[in-house]
Amino acid sequence: MSSARRQMLLTVIKLFDLTVMIAAFALATVPGLYESGLSFAEFFSIRIKVQNFIIFVGLLFVWHIIFASFGLYESRRLLPRQSDLLDTLKATSVCTLSVAAAALLFHIRMVDPAFLAVMWGASSMIAMSSRLLLRYFLDYVRTRGRNVRHALIIGTNPRAVEFARKLESSPELGYRVIGYADQEWAGMEDFRKSGNPPVCDLQGLAEFIRNTVIDEVVIGLPIRSFYSRASQIAVLCERQGIVLRFLPGIFNLNKARSTAEDFAGDPLLTLYTGPLDGWPVFIKRALDLATSAVLLLFLAPLFAITAVLIKWTSPGPVFFSQERLGLNKRRFRIWKFRTMVPDAEQRMKELESRNEVSGPVFKIKHDPRITAVGRLLRKTSIDELPQLFNVLKGDMSLVGPRPLPLRDCEGFDQDWHRRRFSIRPGITCLWQVNGRSSIPFEKWMELDMQYIDEWSLWLDLKILVGTIPAVLKGSGAA
């Protein structure tokens, strides 16, 4: 696709997205009109205040920025359809939240929960459907030889060949591999037998690029061994305006994902395993704040009753506080209702031999230090509720790996165990809905890693919902 056509298509898509949001906003006003008894003619005859007009124009500007920030106007040729749909859903969700924020800030009375629900549903459905239809249309066009990009693969090693095969096996992506460029090496003879002789060697690459139709160059050379050569190829592509991609297997990492960023004009390749800061993380934190605040107000009577029972049945403080390790090993004090005798930590050494859990953690099913009321609090998980204050403060989240005592963390003998510190710890997590304290330590760690690798807001919701029956059953509590 030519640059002019691409810009025209992008402009149409941008205008369409704004039209979708405007239509969804208008559709959301219909229930309010129905309740007020106004006809559409009467509604459209209402004079619009200048302030409201300015607010709406501001929302249009914000909506455009939100859609752009999710990369919806960048080339998404190599991304799967699920990414298009998910990023579109994220954009419409944040746009709806922006309307809610504007309503709170400027006291817009017609924006209520029903309005937001209709707007979110309509905008998400239309925007996602249109993105899906556009994707199918582009796939159809590309499989018939239109909008095709010519790619040159630099390298003949297995990684480079495998990448080229993936491109060729997906005609809907619209790539045509025009050949490979490489110098002689031990595996070149086997490569030639595959029926793909190199189109040129690395010495003749510059001349080949100058005189051949090439849209993209993909560097599949081992960067550590060919850094100087790869740098020359990058400069060559930059000068001629050719898109350059490279397979970044520099560090032999298995779990880390990568993303490209720009900082003050310097390109950065970021490798990460847990979720990076972004809208999903922001929404998670916002939900943590809102939910913990509401729960603390709602549960205040239960807190008072629990405090009375603890003081009435056992000498000592109501709350138990202990230092734990949080996000990236930041230390914080966790709060719980006290369920043990006051000198429980001092008596721990004499009970070490009775530990019933593998690994560095310490658990005893019938711990003699637990009080009668404490056993009930643990079985019902009421003792964990003061951690809502930790969530409100920002030390913890509602969902995340459980924060462990310093003693347990010091017993980690595998570095991969410490990856649990890469995200904020939580009140509940996967292992708490899959057996709680009854599961072995290694399985516990594996579930924490699974949570980090598969994290999403939807997963958090499923864990929160799954925690309720686990707590009510009381199985595995200790």
N, C-alpha and C positions, 0 to 999 in steps of 0.2 A: 504494500500500500504506500502510495507516495506521501510525502510530508504534508502536502496541501490537503489531500483527502483525509489523512489521519486527523489533522487539526479541525477539519470540518466535522468529522464524525465525533470528535471529542466535544466540540461546541454543542452539537445536537444532544449528546448524552448529558452534558451539564445542564442544559436548558430543560431537558426531559426530567431530570432528577428534581430540579426546583419545582417544575410543574406538578410532579407527583406529590411533593410535600405540601404545596399549596392546595391541591385537590383533597389530600387527606385532612388538612386543617379545616377546609370548608365542609367536608363530610362530617367531621367531628362536631360541627356546630348544629347539625340537624336535630339530634335529640333535645338540645336546649331550646331550639325553635319550637319543637313539638310541645314541650312542656309549657313554654311561655304563651302559646296560642298565636304567635305571629305567623303570618303567611310569608312566603318567599318575597312577594312584591313589597310587603311592608318592611321586611328585613333589608332589602336592597335600597329602600328609600331612606333608610337611616343615614344621617350625615356622619361621616367618618372624621374623627378628630385628628388634627395634625400629629399629636403625640402618638396616637395609635398607629398611624401610618408610618411614622419613623421607627416605632418598635418593630413593626412587621418587616420593614425593609432591613432593619438590623438582623432579624431572625433569618431572612433570606441569605444574608451575607454569612452568618454563622453556619447555616446549613451547608452552604457551598464549601466552607472551610472544613467542616466535619467530613463530608464525603471525600474531599481531597486528601485529608489526613489519613484516611484508611486505604489510600493507594488505589482508589477506584477509577482514577483518571490516568494511571500509569499503564504501561504494557503489562498485560496479565496472561500473555500467550502460554507461558510455561506453567502457570498455576492451575491446579485442578478446579473443577466446577464448584466443589464444596467450599473452596476459599472465596470464590465470587459470592456465593450465597451467604456465607458466614460474615464476610466483611460488610456486605450490604445490610445484613440484619443488625450488625453492630452500629453502622452509621445511622440507620433509621431509629434505633433505640436511643442513641445519644442525642439525635435531633429532637426526639420526643422529650427527653430529659431537659433539653435547652428550653423548650416551651414551658415545661413545669417551673424551671428556674425563673424565666421571664414573668410567669404568672405570679410567683411569690414576690418577686422584686417590684413589679409594677401594679400589683393588686388587680389582676385580670380575673374578674369574677366568673366568666363563662368557662374558664379552664378548671375542670374538676376531674376526679379520677375517671369518670365515664368518658369525658372528652379525650383524655390522654390515651385511654384504652382503645377507643375508636381510631384515633389518629395513628397510634403505633401499629395497630393491626392492618389498617388500610395501606399506610405507607410501606410497611414491610412486605405485604403481599404483592403490591403492584411493583415495587422496586425490584424485589427478588425475581418475580416472574419475568420482568422486562430484561433483567441481566441474563437470566437463563435462556430466554428466546434469542437475545443477541449472541450469546455464546454458541447456541446451536446453529444460528445463521452463519457465523464466522467459521465454525467447523465444517459446515456444508460447503462453503465457498472454497476453503483451503483444500479439502479432499478432492476437489475438481481442478486443482492446479492454479487457483487464483490466490492472490495475497500470500505468495510463497517467499520465504527468506532462504537465501543460499548461505550455507554454513561451511566453513573450512575448519577441519580438526587438526590442531597441531599436536602431533604425538601418535605413536602406533602401539603404545603399551595397552594392556588389557583394560585399564580404567577408561582410557580414551575411546577404545573400540566399543566398550560396553555402553558408554554414553551416546555414541553415534547410533548404535543399534536401537537404543530407546527412542531417539528422535525419529528414526526411520520407521519404527513400528507404530508410531502415533501420527498418521498422516493428517489428523485433524489439527495438529499443532502448526502445520504449514511450513515445515522445514525440509530442505533438500540438502543432504550432505554431498558437496561437490568433490570431496576427496580428503586425503590426509597428507600432511607434510611432516617429515622427520629426517633425521640423519641415520646413517648406518649404525646398527647396534645388534646385540646377540640374538634378539628375537625377530629381526627384520625378515629373515628368510621364511619363517613360519607365517608371518603376516602376509608376505607376497603370495604364499600358497593359498591363502583365503580368497584370492581373486580381487584384492584391493591394492594394487601397486600405488605407492605414494605419487602424488601429482608433482611434487618437487621436493628437494632437500631443503634444509634450513638455510643454506647459503644462497639458494635461489628464491627464497620465500618473498623477499621484498619485490623482486621483479614480477613474480607470479601475482601477488596482490595488486600491483599497479595495473595489470592488464587483464584482470579477470573480474567477472561480476561476483562480488562477495558482499553480503549484508552483515554477516557476523563471523568472528573468529573465536574459536574455543580452544584455549590452551589446556592440553591434557598432559603436558610434560611434568615430570617430577620437579617441582619448583625448587626444592633444596639443591638439586644437582644442576638445574638449568636456570638459575635466577638471572644471570646476566643476559642469557638469550631471551628469556621471557620478558625482561625489561625492555629489550630492543624491540620485540614484537609489539609490546604495549605502546611504545612511542610511535611505532610505524602506524598502528591502527588509529591512534589519537590524531596524528597529522592528517590522515585521510578520512577521518570521520566515520570509521567503521566500528560497530559495536563489538566490544571485547568481553568475553566471558572466560572464566577459568575454573577448573575443578580444584577446590582449595584443600585437598587432602594433605596438608602440610604436617599436621601434628599426630596423625593416626588416632583420632578420637572416635569413640563409638557412640556416645550418648549426646554430645553437644550439638545444638542446632546453631545456625549462623544467620546473621542479618547484617546488611550493609548500612552504614550511617555516615554522616558528614559532620565534622566538627571544625568550625572556623576555617573551612576550605580544605581540611585534611580528611581524606576518606578513611573510614575505620571499618574493619571486619570484626564484628562482635560474635563471640562464641559463648553460648549459654546453655544451661540445662533446665533451670526453673523458669517461671514466667518473668519476662522483662516488664519494666514499668510501661504502662499504657492504659488505654481505656478500660480493658477488663480488670486490671489490678485496681484502677481508680474506683470502678463500680463495686468491686469486692470490698474495698475499704469503706465506701459510703454505706453499703449494706451492713457491714460490721457495726459502724457507728450507730446507724438508725435502729437496727435490731437490738443491740445491747442496751441502748438507752431506753427503748420501749420495754424490754424485758425487766430491766432493773426497777422501773416504776411499777410494772405489773406484779413483780415478785416480791415487792417490799414487805407485804404481810408475812409471806413465807420466810423471808430473811429474819423477821422479828421473832417468829415462833421458834425457828431453829436456834437462834441465839439464846432464847430463854431456856430451851431444852438442854443445850450444851452447858450453860452456866449452872443449871439446876442439878445436873447429874454428874458433873465432873469439875474439879477445881482447875483453874487455868484460864487462858484467854479464849475468846470465841473463835478468833481466826488463827489459822496457821500460815506463816509466811516463810518462804524458802527461796534462796537464790537459784535461778535456772538460767540456761543458755537459750537465747532466742535467735533472731535473724542474724545470720553471719557471725554467730557466737557472741552477740551482745548480751551482757548480763542484765537481768531484771529480777524483781521479786514477785513471785507468784502468790496469789491469795486463795485460800481455801477455808471452808469451815473445819475447825479442828475435830478430828475423828479419833485421835490417839491421846494417850496420857501425856502430860506436859514434858516429861523427860524422854520422849520416844526416840529422839535422835541420839541421845547419849547411850541408850540401851541397844542401839542397832548392832554394835560390834559383837555383843554376846549372842546375837541371833544369826550372824552371818552363815554359820554352818547349816542352818535350817532353810536356806534359800531354795525355793522350788522352781525358779525360772532360770533357763540357760542364758549365757551371755553376761554382760556386766550389770544388768538391772537386778533389783532386789525386790522379791515378792514372796510373801508367805500367805497361804490361803486362810489359815486360822492364826493370824498374828495376835499374840497375847497383849500387845500394846494398844489394840483398838478398843475403844469404850463401847458400851452397849448401844448408846445413841449413835456413835460413830459407825457401827456396823450397818445400821439402818440407813444412815446418810450415804454411805458408800454404795450400798446395794441399789439405792434409788438415784445415785449420782447427784444428790442435792449438795454434797460437799464441794462439787466443782463450780457451783453457780457464782461464787464471788469472783471467779475469773472473768466474768463479764466486765468487771472494773478494769482488768488487764486489757481486754479487747477495746474498751472505750479509750484507754490511755494510748493504745497503739503498740503495746508489747506483744499482743497476741491477736489472733483472728478467731472467728467462730469455727472455721475448719482449717486444719493443718496438722502436721506431725506433732504429737504431744511433747511439750517441753520437759526434758529430763533433768534430774538433779545433777550437780557438778560431779558427784561421785560416779554416777553411771556413765556420763560423757567421757570421763577420764579413762574408763575401761574399754573404750572403743579400740579394737585392734585392726580395723580395716578403714582405709580412707573413704571408701564409698559410703560407709555409715554416716560420715560427716556431711554428706550432701544434703541431709535433712535440714541442715542449718541454712540452706540457700533460700528458704522461704520462711515466712512468719509462722511460728508455732500456733496450734489451735486447741480449742476446747475438745473437739471431737475430730475423728479422722477415720480412714478406712479400716484400720485394725479394730477400732472400737465397735464397728458394725459387723465385724467378721470374727467375733469370739472374745473381744476385749482382752482382759489379762490372761486368758487361758491359752493364747496362742504362743508358740515359741518365739524367742528373741529374733532369730534370723528371718522368720516369716513376717514378723512385725516390721523389721527393717525393709524387707522386700515390698511390703504394702505401702510403706512411706515413699519408697522410690517410685512405685507405680503411680501414687497420687501426684508426685512432682512431675513425672513424665506425661501424664494424661490430664493435667489440671485444666479445668474450665469452670465457668460459673455454674453450668448445668451439673457438673460432677459435685460441686459444693452443695447444690440443692438436694441432689440424691442422697448424699451422706447425711445432711441434716434431717431429711425425712426418715432415712434408715436408722438414725440414732434413736428415734422415739420408741419403736418396738424393742430395740436392744436394751434400752433403759428399763422399759416396763417389764420385760422378762427377767432382768436382773442377772442373767447368766454371764459368767466370766468376770463379774465384778470382784475387785479385791481391794 
